[in-house]
Amino acid sequence: MSMPPEPAEQSPVTPSRRDRLRPLELVGFAGVLGVFAGLVVLMATRDWLLALVFLGLGFIVSVVMVALVGLGGKPSQEDLDARKDLQRPDSDTWH
């Protein structure tokens, strides 16, 4: 039996600093929206418990909305190329 050829060694993918901090930016944005909702309720009712509930609710809703908007974006060319590699590998011995 012949052994399949060794795959070429690939360099590890290292994301840029901007790519690594992007999720933190989105969670921070959701946190700011949650704090805003909590402050609006606190100023309107002067009830701390209700303000905390709306702060949490605003944070969760904004995280879900940011995630949905992120999923709806157009994929980059790198993502499209990676998907093509997954659908049709180069070697004939792949099964």
Helices and strands as residue ranges (DSSP letters): H 17-45, H 48-71, H 77-87
